[in-house]
Amino acid sequence: MRELIGPCSNCGKDVYCRDGFLDGVYVDGELVCFDCQEEVEK
């Protein structure tokens, strides 16, 4: 099962929840995709 959670706050890419697991992270209250995670955390 795949459910759209929302866009990445950094690049705008759609972030999904797949079978109960988020394909991204929340950093400082913002949804961020895994591709942008390291860049945003710095």
mmCIF file of the N, C-alpha and C atoms, coordinates in Angstrom:
data_MODEL
# 
_entry.id   MODEL 
# 
loop_
_atom_site.group_PDB 
_atom_site.id 
_atom_site.type_symbol 
_atom_site.label_atom_id 
_atom_site.label_alt_id 
_atom_site.label_comp_id 
_atom_site.label_asym_id 
_atom_site.label_entity_id 
_atom_site.label_seq_id 
_atom_site.pdbx_PDB_ins_code 
_atom_site.Cartn_x 
_atom_site.Cartn_y 
_atom_site.Cartn_z 
_atom_site.occupancy 
_atom_site.B_iso_or_equiv 
_atom_site.pdbx_formal_charge 
_atom_site.auth_seq_id 
_atom_site.auth_comp_id 
_atom_site.auth_asym_id 
_atom_site.auth_atom_id 
_atom_site.pdbx_PDB_model_num 
ATOM 1   N N  . MET A 1 1  ? 0.838  -1.177 0.000  1.00 0.00 ? 1  MET A N  1 
ATOM 2   C CA . MET A 1 1  ? 0.000  0.000  0.000  1.00 0.00 ? 1  MET A CA 1 
ATOM 3   C C  . MET A 1 1  ? 0.884  1.241  0.000  1.00 0.00 ? 1  MET A C  1 
ATOM 4   N N  . ARG A 1 2  ? 0.511  2.226  -0.774 1.00 0.00 ? 2  ARG A N  1 
ATOM 5   C CA . ARG A 1 2  ? 1.288  3.452  -0.907 1.00 0.00 ? 2  ARG A CA 1 
ATOM 6   C C  . ARG A 1 2  ? 0.352  4.649  -0.762 1.00 0.00 ? 2  ARG A C  1 
ATOM 7   N N  . GLU A 1 3  ? 0.670  5.542  0.168  1.00 0.00 ? 3  GLU A N  1 
ATOM 8   C CA . GLU A 1 3  ? -0.176 6.705  0.425  1.00 0.00 ? 3  GLU A CA 1 
ATOM 9   C C  . GLU A 1 3  ? 0.668  7.972  0.387  1.00 0.00 ? 3  GLU A C  1 
ATOM 10  N N  . LEU A 1 4  ? 0.216  8.945  -0.385 1.00 0.00 ? 4  LEU A N  1 
ATOM 11  C CA . LEU A 1 4  ? 0.916  10.218 -0.482 1.00 0.00 ? 4  LEU A CA 1 
ATOM 12  C C  . LEU A 1 4  ? 0.791  10.972 0.841  1.00 0.00 ? 4  LEU A C  1 
ATOM 13  N N  . ILE A 1 5  ? 1.931  11.397 1.397  1.00 0.00 ? 5  ILE A N  1 
ATOM 14  C CA . ILE A 1 5  ? 1.947  12.159 2.639  1.00 0.00 ? 5  ILE A CA 1 
ATOM 15  C C  . ILE A 1 5  ? 2.019  13.657 2.338  1.00 0.00 ? 5  ILE A C  1 
ATOM 16  N N  . GLY A 1 6  ? 2.864  14.027 1.395  1.00 0.00 ? 6  GLY A N  1 
ATOM 17  C CA . GLY A 1 6  ? 2.994  15.433 1.016  1.00 0.00 ? 6  GLY A CA 1 
ATOM 18  C C  . GLY A 1 6  ? 4.300  15.666 0.289  1.00 0.00 ? 6  GLY A C  1 
ATOM 19  N N  . PRO A 1 7  ? 4.546  16.912 -0.128 1.00 0.00 ? 7  PRO A N  1 
ATOM 20  C CA . PRO A 1 7  ? 5.785  17.223 -0.838 1.00 0.00 ? 7  PRO A CA 1 
ATOM 21  C C  . PRO A 1 7  ? 6.956  17.473 0.111  1.00 0.00 ? 7  PRO A C  1 
ATOM 22  N N  . CYS A 1 8  ? 8.145  17.188 -0.367 1.00 0.00 ? 8  CYS A N  1 
ATOM 23  C CA . CYS A 1 8  ? 9.368  17.517 0.368  1.00 0.00 ? 8  CYS A CA 1 
ATOM 24  C C  . CYS A 1 8  ? 9.455  19.033 0.468  1.00 0.00 ? 8  CYS A C  1 
ATOM 25  N N  . SER A 1 9  ? 9.741  19.535 1.657  1.00 0.00 ? 9  SER A N  1 
ATOM 26  C CA . SER A 1 9  ? 9.813  20.987 1.837  1.00 0.00 ? 9  SER A CA 1 
ATOM 27  C C  . SER A 1 9  ? 11.061 21.587 1.194  1.00 0.00 ? 9  SER A C  1 
ATOM 28  N N  . ASN A 1 10 ? 12.020 20.749 0.803  1.00 0.00 ? 10 ASN A N  1 
ATOM 29  C CA . ASN A 1 10 ? 13.253 21.243 0.194  1.00 0.00 ? 10 ASN A CA 1 
ATOM 30  C C  . ASN A 1 10 ? 13.180 21.228 -1.341 1.00 0.00 ? 10 ASN A C  1 
ATOM 31  N N  . CYS A 1 11 ? 12.814 20.074 -1.932 1.00 0.00 ? 11 CYS A N  1 
ATOM 32  C CA . CYS A 1 11 ? 12.837 19.958 -3.390 1.00 0.00 ? 11 CYS A CA 1 
ATOM 33  C C  . CYS A 1 11 ? 11.454 19.820 -4.030 1.00 0.00 ? 11 CYS A C  1 
ATOM 34  N N  . GLY A 1 12 ? 10.428 19.550 -3.221 1.00 0.00 ? 12 GLY A N  1 
ATOM 35  C CA . GLY A 1 12 ? 9.073  19.440 -3.757 1.00 0.00 ? 12 GLY A CA 1 
ATOM 36  C C  . GLY A 1 12 ? 8.685  18.040 -4.213 1.00 0.00 ? 12 GLY A C  1 
ATOM 37  N N  . LYS A 1 13 ? 9.597  17.079 -4.119 1.00 0.00 ? 13 LYS A N  1 
ATOM 38  C CA . LYS A 1 13 ? 9.312  15.693 -4.512 1.00 0.00 ? 13 LYS A CA 1 
ATOM 39  C C  . LYS A 1 13 ? 8.257  15.102 -3.575 1.00 0.00 ? 13 LYS A C  1 
ATOM 40  N N  . ASP A 1 14 ? 7.317  14.316 -4.130 1.00 0.00 ? 14 ASP A N  1 
ATOM 41  C CA . ASP A 1 14 ? 6.284  13.679 -3.322 1.00 0.00 ? 14 ASP A CA 1 
ATOM 42  C C  . ASP A 1 14 ? 6.892  12.660 -2.374 1.00 0.00 ? 14 ASP A C  1 
ATOM 43  N N  . VAL A 1 15 ? 6.462  12.685 -1.118 1.00 0.00 ? 15 VAL A N  1 
ATOM 44  C CA . VAL A 1 15 ? 6.912  11.740 -0.096 1.00 0.00 ? 15 VAL A CA 1 
ATOM 45  C C  . VAL A 1 15 ? 5.730  10.834 0.231  1.00 0.00 ? 15 VAL A C  1 
ATOM 46  N N  . TYR A 1 16 ? 5.975  9.528  0.203  1.00 0.00 ? 16 TYR A N  1 
ATOM 47  C CA . TYR A 1 16 ? 4.918  8.546  0.409  1.00 0.00 ? 16 TYR A CA 1 
ATOM 48  C C  . TYR A 1 16 ? 5.157  7.736  1.672  1.00 0.00 ? 16 TYR A C  1 
ATOM 49  N N  . CYS A 1 17 ? 4.070  7.148  2.167  1.00 0.00 ? 17 CYS A N  1 
ATOM 50  C CA . CYS A 1 17 ? 4.122  6.141  3.217  1.00 0.00 ? 17 CYS A CA 1 
ATOM 51  C C  . CYS A 1 17 ? 3.888  4.814  2.512  1.00 0.00 ? 17 CYS A C  1 
ATOM 52  N N  . ARG A 1 18 ? 4.816  3.895  2.638  1.00 0.00 ? 18 ARG A N  1 
ATOM 53  C CA . ARG A 1 18 ? 4.697  2.591  1.969  1.00 0.00 ? 18 ARG A CA 1 
ATOM 54  C C  . ARG A 1 18 ? 4.622  1.496  3.020  1.00 0.00 ? 18 ARG A C  1 
ATOM 55  N N  . ASP A 1 19 ? 3.492  0.823  3.048  1.00 0.00 ? 19 ASP A N  1 
ATOM 56  C CA . ASP A 1 19 ? 3.261  -0.280 3.992  1.00 0.00 ? 19 ASP A CA 1 
ATOM 57  C C  . ASP A 1 19 ? 3.596  0.115  5.429  1.00 0.00 ? 19 ASP A C  1 
ATOM 58  N N  . GLY A 1 20 ? 3.248  1.337  5.818  1.00 0.00 ? 20 GLY A N  1 
ATOM 59  C CA . GLY A 1 20 ? 3.467  1.794  7.190  1.00 0.00 ? 20 GLY A CA 1 
ATOM 60  C C  . GLY A 1 20 ? 4.809  2.443  7.453  1.00 0.00 ? 20 GLY A C  1 
ATOM 61  N N  . PHE A 1 21 ? 5.662  2.556  6.435  1.00 0.00 ? 21 PHE A N  1 
ATOM 62  C CA . PHE A 1 21 ? 6.978  3.169  6.616  1.00 0.00 ? 21 PHE A CA 1 
ATOM 63  C C  . PHE A 1 21 ? 7.085  4.435  5.772  1.00 0.00 ? 21 PHE A C  1 
ATOM 64  N N  . LEU A 1 22 ? 7.482  5.524  6.389  1.00 0.00 ? 22 LEU A N  1 
ATOM 65  C CA . LEU A 1 22 ? 7.615  6.813  5.720  1.00 0.00 ? 22 LEU A CA 1 
ATOM 66  C C  . LEU A 1 22 ? 8.879  6.837  4.863  1.00 0.00 ? 22 LEU A C  1 
ATOM 67  N N  . ASP A 1 23 ? 8.734  7.266  3.596  1.00 0.00 ? 23 ASP A N  1 
ATOM 68  C CA . ASP A 1 23 ? 9.879  7.375  2.684  1.00 0.00 ? 23 ASP A CA 1 
ATOM 69  C C  . ASP A 1 23 ? 10.531 8.752  2.794  1.00 0.00 ? 23 ASP A C  1 
ATOM 70  N N  . GLY A 1 24 ? 10.730 9.194  4.011  1.00 0.00 ? 24 GLY A N  1 
ATOM 71  C CA . GLY A 1 24 ? 11.337 10.488 4.283  1.00 0.00 ? 24 GLY A CA 1 
ATOM 72  C C  . GLY A 1 24 ? 11.466 10.653 5.782  1.00 0.00 ? 24 GLY A C  1 
ATOM 73  N N  . VAL A 1 25 ? 11.739 11.877 6.198  1.00 0.00 ? 25 VAL A N  1 
ATOM 74  C CA . VAL A 1 25 ? 11.897 12.175 7.627  1.00 0.00 ? 25 VAL A CA 1 
ATOM 75  C C  . VAL A 1 25 ? 11.285 13.540 7.922  1.00 0.00 ? 25 VAL A C  1 
ATOM 76  N N  . TYR A 1 26 ? 11.016 13.769 9.196  1.00 0.00 ? 26 TYR A N  1 
ATOM 77  C CA . TYR A 1 26 ? 10.625 15.103 9.650  1.00 0.00 ? 26 TYR A CA 1 
ATOM 78  C C  . TYR A 1 26 ? 11.852 15.737 10.288 1.00 0.00 ? 26 TYR A C  1 
ATOM 79  N N  . VAL A 1 27 ? 12.259 16.900 9.774  1.00 0.00 ? 27 VAL A N  1 
ATOM 80  C CA . VAL A 1 27 ? 13.402 17.638 10.303 1.00 0.00 ? 27 VAL A CA 1 
ATOM 81  C C  . VAL A 1 27 ? 12.894 19.025 10.677 1.00 0.00 ? 27 VAL A C  1 
ATOM 82  N N  . ASP A 1 28 ? 13.016 19.361 11.943 1.00 0.00 ? 28 ASP A N  1 
ATOM 83  C CA . ASP A 1 28 ? 12.545 20.658 12.452 1.00 0.00 ? 28 ASP A CA 1 
ATOM 84  C C  . ASP A 1 28 ? 11.089 20.927 12.056 1.00 0.00 ? 28 ASP A C  1 
ATOM 85  N N  . GLY A 1 29 ? 10.249 19.885 12.115 1.00 0.00 ? 29 GLY A N  1 
ATOM 86  C CA . GLY A 1 29 ? 8.827  20.025 11.826 1.00 0.00 ? 29 GLY A CA 1 
ATOM 87  C C  . GLY A 1 29 ? 8.466  20.071 10.356 1.00 0.00 ? 29 GLY A C  1 
ATOM 88  N N  . GLU A 1 30 ? 9.430  19.825 9.470  1.00 0.00 ? 30 GLU A N  1 
ATOM 89  C CA . GLU A 1 30 ? 9.173  19.844 8.029  1.00 0.00 ? 30 GLU A CA 1 
ATOM 90  C C  . GLU A 1 30 ? 9.417  18.462 7.446  1.00 0.00 ? 30 GLU A C  1 
ATOM 91  N N  . LEU A 1 31 ? 8.594  18.086 6.472  1.00 0.00 ? 31 LEU A N  1 
ATOM 92  C CA . LEU A 1 31 ? 8.723  16.805 5.791  1.00 0.00 ? 31 LEU A CA 1 
ATOM 93  C C  . LEU A 1 31 ? 9.814  16.900 4.728  1.00 0.00 ? 31 LEU A C  1 
ATOM 94  N N  . VAL A 1 32 ? 10.786 15.979 4.780  1.00 0.00 ? 32 VAL A N  1 
ATOM 95  C CA . VAL A 1 32 ? 11.925 16.009 3.865  1.00 0.00 ? 32 VAL A CA 1 
ATOM 96  C C  . VAL A 1 32 ? 12.141 14.606 3.301  1.00 0.00 ? 32 VAL A C  1 
ATOM 97  N N  . CYS A 1 33 ? 12.382 14.498 1.973  1.00 0.00 ? 33 CYS A N  1 
ATOM 98  C CA . CYS A 1 33 ? 12.655 13.196 1.364  1.00 0.00 ? 33 CYS A CA 1 
ATOM 99  C C  . CYS A 1 33 ? 14.056 12.720 1.757  1.00 0.00 ? 33 CYS A C  1 
ATOM 100 N N  . PHE A 1 34 ? 14.302 11.423 1.588  1.00 0.00 ? 34 PHE A N  1 
ATOM 101 C CA . PHE A 1 34 ? 15.609 10.871 1.952  1.00 0.00 ? 34 PHE A CA 1 
ATOM 102 C C  . PHE A 1 34 ? 16.741 11.504 1.131  1.00 0.00 ? 34 PHE A C  1 
ATOM 103 N N  . ASP A 1 35 ? 16.472 11.895 -0.118 1.00 0.00 ? 35 ASP A N  1 
ATOM 104 C CA . ASP A 1 35 ? 17.506 12.495 -0.960 1.00 0.00 ? 35 ASP A CA 1 
ATOM 105 C C  . ASP A 1 35 ? 18.003 13.829 -0.393 1.00 0.00 ? 35 ASP A C  1 
ATOM 106 N N  . CYS A 1 36 ? 17.121 14.577 0.256  1.00 0.00 ? 36 CYS A N  1 
ATOM 107 C CA . CYS A 1 36 ? 17.467 15.905 0.782  1.00 0.00 ? 36 CYS A CA 1 
ATOM 108 C C  . CYS A 1 36 ? 17.834 15.877 2.266  1.00 0.00 ? 36 CYS A C  1 
ATOM 109 N N  . GLN A 1 37 ? 17.692 14.740 2.920  1.00 0.00 ? 37 GLN A N  1 
ATOM 110 C CA . GLN A 1 37 ? 17.874 14.651 4.363  1.00 0.00 ? 37 GLN A CA 1 
ATOM 111 C C  . GLN A 1 37 ? 19.229 15.180 4.829  1.00 0.00 ? 37 GLN A C  1 
ATOM 112 N N  . GLU A 1 38 ? 20.319 14.709 4.244  1.00 0.00 ? 38 GLU A N  1 
ATOM 113 C CA . GLU A 1 38 ? 21.657 15.133 4.682  1.00 0.00 ? 38 GLU A CA 1 
ATOM 114 C C  . GLU A 1 38 ? 21.878 16.623 4.453  1.00 0.00 ? 38 GLU A C  1 
ATOM 115 N N  . GLU A 1 39 ? 21.391 17.143 3.335  1.00 0.00 ? 39 GLU A N  1 
ATOM 116 C CA . GLU A 1 39 ? 21.566 18.551 3.016  1.00 0.00 ? 39 GLU A CA 1 
ATOM 117 C C  . GLU A 1 39 ? 20.831 19.436 4.028  1.00 0.00 ? 39 GLU A C  1 
ATOM 118 N N  . VAL A 1 40 ? 19.622 19.046 4.412  1.00 0.00 ? 40 VAL A N  1 
ATOM 119 C CA . VAL A 1 40 ? 18.807 19.844 5.332  1.00 0.00 ? 40 VAL A CA 1 
ATOM 120 C C  . VAL A 1 40 ? 19.336 19.778 6.753  1.00 0.00 ? 40 VAL A C  1 
ATOM 121 N N  . GLU A 1 41 ? 19.890 18.632 7.164  1.00 0.00 ? 41 GLU A N  1 
ATOM 122 C CA . GLU A 1 41 ? 20.390 18.466 8.524  1.00 0.00 ? 41 GLU A CA 1 
ATOM 123 C C  . GLU A 1 41 ? 21.655 19.273 8.793  1.00 0.00 ? 41 GLU A C  1 
ATOM 124 N N  . LYS A 1 42 ? 22.370 19.691 7.767  1.00 0.00 ? 42 LYS A N  1 
ATOM 125 C CA . LYS A 1 42 ? 23.623 20.445 7.958  1.00 0.00 ? 42 LYS A CA 1 
ATOM 126 C C  . LYS A 1 42 ? 23.367 21.888 8.296  1.00 0.00 ? 42 LYS A C  1 
# 
